[in-house]
C-alpha cells in the first residue's frame, strides 16, 4: 500500500498539467454559482456596515435576515447549484478517463493522449456509472438490516441507548458503503483503461472482486488520502480564521488561501487515482494476471486475484 502511495505522489509530480486542467474544471463551476450569489448579496448589503462584516466570521443573524428579504433565491440558486453539480459530475467523469489513460500510458503529460483518453472512455464510464449506482442501492440496503435486527432482538420499543447506538451503526455503515462504492467505481474505471475493456459489467465485476480481495490495501489507501484531506481541511479552517478583519488585504489573503486549499484537495484526488492505478498494476504483475487467453473471440482470464 505504501509503495503504491509513493508511486502516486511520483505520478502526481510528473503530470503537473493535469492538476491545472482539474483546477480549471473545479474553478469554473464554482464561479458560475458564486457570481449570482455575490450579486444578490451586494444588492442586499452593498457598502453597509453589515456588508463589511462579510469578510469576518459567519453571522447567522445576517443569514436569516438575508433569506427573509430574498425569498426568491430559494427558487433560483438551488436549481442553479443542481444543474452545475450535474454538469461538473459529467465533466469530472470525462476528465478521469484522460487521467487514468495518461497515468497508465505515459511518464509525462501529453495533451493528445489525455484528451483522446477522456473522449474514448467517457461513454463507457457513463454506462459504468449506471451499474455502480445499482450496486450502491443494493449496498445501502444493509443499513435496514440493522433496523430489522434491532426490532428482532429488542422489540418495537427498545431502550433509548439501543436506538442511539443503532443509529450510529447505520450512519457508519452508510459511510462505509459510500467509500466502498467509490472504490469499486475507481478500480472498474482503471480496469476499463488497463484492458481497453468495452464490457462495463465485466469491468465492474473485476473492480468489485479486486476491491474486496485486496480490501486491506484498497481501503487503507483510500483512508490514508481521506485522513490527509481532513488534516488539510483543519489547517485551512485554522488559517482562514486568521483573516477575520474586514480589510482588503484580508479578503485577498483569504481568496489566495481558498485557491491553495482547492489545489491541494485536487492534488489529493489525483494522488489517489495514481496510487490506485499503481496498486492495481502491481497486484496484476505479482500474480501474472496481465496475460489473457483468447478463444473464439472471448477473453478467458486466469484467476488473477
N, C-alpha and C positions, 0 to 999 in steps of 0.2 A: 504493500500500500504506500509506504513512504517513498519507495523507488518511483512509483507512478506519480506521486505528488511532486517529486523533484523534477521529473520529466515534464510535468505540466507547467511548472514555472519556467523551464528552459524553452518550451514551445511558445509560451506567452511572450518571453523576452525577444524571440526571434521573429515574431509576427506582430510588431507594434502597429502596423497599419490596420490590422483587423480591429484593434482597440478603437482607433479613430472612427472606423465605419460604425461600430456598435455605439460609440459615444453619440454620433450624429443621429443614429436611429433612436436613441433614447431622448436626446435633447429636443428634436423637432416635435414629437408628440407632446412633450411637456410644455413647449411654447404655445402650441395650439390650444391647450387647456388654460394656461396661465394668462394669456392676453385678455380674453373676455372677463375673467375673474378680476384681474387687475383693473380693467376699465370700469367695472362695476364698483369696486372698492374706491377708486379715485373719484367717481361721481358722488359717492356717498360721503366719504370722509374728506377728500381733497386735501387742502393745506391746513385743515383744522388741527387743534391740539390733539384730538383723538387720532387723526391720521398720522401725526408724528410719532405716536406710540406703537405704530405697527412694526417698527424696526426693533422694538423691545420684546419682552416676554409676552406670551399669548394671553389675551384678555377675553375671558368668557363673556363678560358683560357686553363688550363691544360686539362679539359674535352674535349674541341673542338679539341685540338691537339692530344689527345689520340684517339678520334674517327676517326680523319683524317688518322692516320697512322695504325689503326687497324680496317679496314672496315670489316674484316672477322667476327668480333664479332657480327655484325648485323644478321648473318645467324646462329649463334650457341647459343648465350646467350638467345635471345627471345624464341627460341624453347625449350631450357632447362628450362627457367622460366615457360613456359606454361605447360610443362609436370609435373614439380614439383608442380605447383599450382593445377593441376587436381588431382595428387596423394595425395597432402595434403588435398584437399577438401574431397576426399573419406575417408582418414584416420580420419579426424575430424568428419565426419558423423558417422563413425564406433564407435569412442570413445564416441560420445554423447549418444548412446544407453546405454553404460555402466554407464555413469554419471547419467542419469535420472533414470535408474534402481537402482543404488546404493543409490542415494538420496531418492528415494521413499521407498525402502525396508529395509534399514539398517541405524543404527545410527552411524556406523563407517565403514571404508573401509574394504571390503572383496574381495580379489583377484578373487575368484571363481565367486562371484556374479557379479562383474564388467565385467569380460571378457565374462561370459555367456550372460549378458545383451547386451554387444556390438555385439556379434555374432548373438544373437537371433533377434535383431531389425534392423540389417543392411539392409537386403533385403527389409524390409517394408519401411525403411527410404528412400531407393533408389526410390521405387515406389512413395512415398510421394513427393520426390523432383521433380519428373517429373510433378506431378499435381500442385505443388506450382509454378513451372516455368510457367505453363499455366496461373495461376492466376496473376503472375507478368506481363505477356504480356498484359493481359486484363486491369489491373490497369494502366499500362504505357500508355494506350491509352487516359487516362484522360488529359494528357498534350496537346494532339492535339485538345481537345475541347477548350482550351484557344486560340489556333490559329484561330479556327473557329469562336469563339465569337468575337475576335478582328477584324477579317475580316468582320463579320456581322455588327458590330457596327460602325467601323471606316473606312471600305473600304480597298482597296488594298494598299493605300499609307497613313498610319496613321502618326500622329506626332511622332517625334523621342522619346519623353519621354514615349509615349504609348507603343512603341516597347520595350523600355528599361525595363519598369516595367512588361510587359507581359512576357519577357524572364526570369526575376527574379521569376515571379509567376510559370512559367513552371519548373524552377530549383527547387523551393520549393516543388512543387507537386511531382516531381521525387524523391526528398529526402524523403518526407513523404511516398511515395509509397514503397520505399525500406524498410523503417522501419516497415511499416505495414505487408509487405510480410514476413519479418523475424519473426515478432511476431506471425503471423498465423502459420508459419512453426514450431516455438518453441512449441506453445500450441498444435498443432496437434501431434507432437512427444511425448509430455507429455501425451496426451490422449491415444496414442497407448500403452504406458507403463502402465498408470493408469488402463486402461480397458483391457489390453492384447489384443488389437484390431488387427485383421488381415485385415480388410477392410479399406484401407487407404483413400478412398474417404469419408468414414464416419468420420474418424479422422480429415480429412481436413475440413469437414463441421463443426464439433464440435469446432475445433481450430478457424475457421473463425467466428463462432457465438459467442464464448467466447471472442475473441479479441474485437469485436465491441460492444457486450452487456456490457462489462466492460472496455470500451475504456479509460476512465479517469485513471483507475488503471493500465491497461496493458501498455498504452503508457507512463504514468507517471513513472512507474517502469523502463522502457527501457530508458527514457530520463534522469532519475537520474543516471543510470550507464554510459550513454553516456557523461554526464557532468563531472562525475568523471574521465572518460578516457581522456577528453580534459584537465582537470587540471593536470593529471599525465603527459600527453604529454608536456604541457607547462613547468612543473617542470623539466622534463627530458632534454628538449632543453636548459633550463637555466643552469642546472648543467653541461651538455655536453660542453657548450660553455666555461666553465672554464678550460677545458683541451686542450686549443689551442697549447701550446708549443710542438714542436716535440721532446719529450723526452720519454724514455722508461716508466717512471712512469706514464706519461700522457696517453700513449697508454693502459697500463694495467688498469688504473683507468677508462678509457673510456669503455673498454670492460666489466669491472665489472658493471659499471653504465648501460650499454646496457642490460646486462643479468638481472639486477634487474628490469629494466623497462619492460622487456619481462615477467618476473614472475608476476609483478603487473597487467599487461594487461591480462594475462591468468587468474589471480585471479578474475578480474572484470567480465570476461566472465563466469566463473564458479559460481560466486555470482549471476549473472543474471539468470543462469539456475536454481539455487537453489531457488531464490526468485520467479521466475515464477511458479515453481512446488508448492511452498508453497501457492501462491496466488490461483492457480487452485484448490488445495485440500481444502483450507479454503472456497472458494466460493461454492464448491460442498457440503461440510459438512454443511454450513449455510442454504442450500436450500434442504437438504435431498436427493441430487442427486446421492449419492453413491449406492442407491438401483436400481436394474434392474428387469424388469418384462420379463420373458422369455416365449414365446408362440410359439409352432411349430418350435422350433429351431431358431427363430428370436428374436432379442432383441428389445423390445418396451420400450422406456425410457420416463419418465415424463419430462415435460418442466422444466429443472433444471436451465435454465439461465434466 
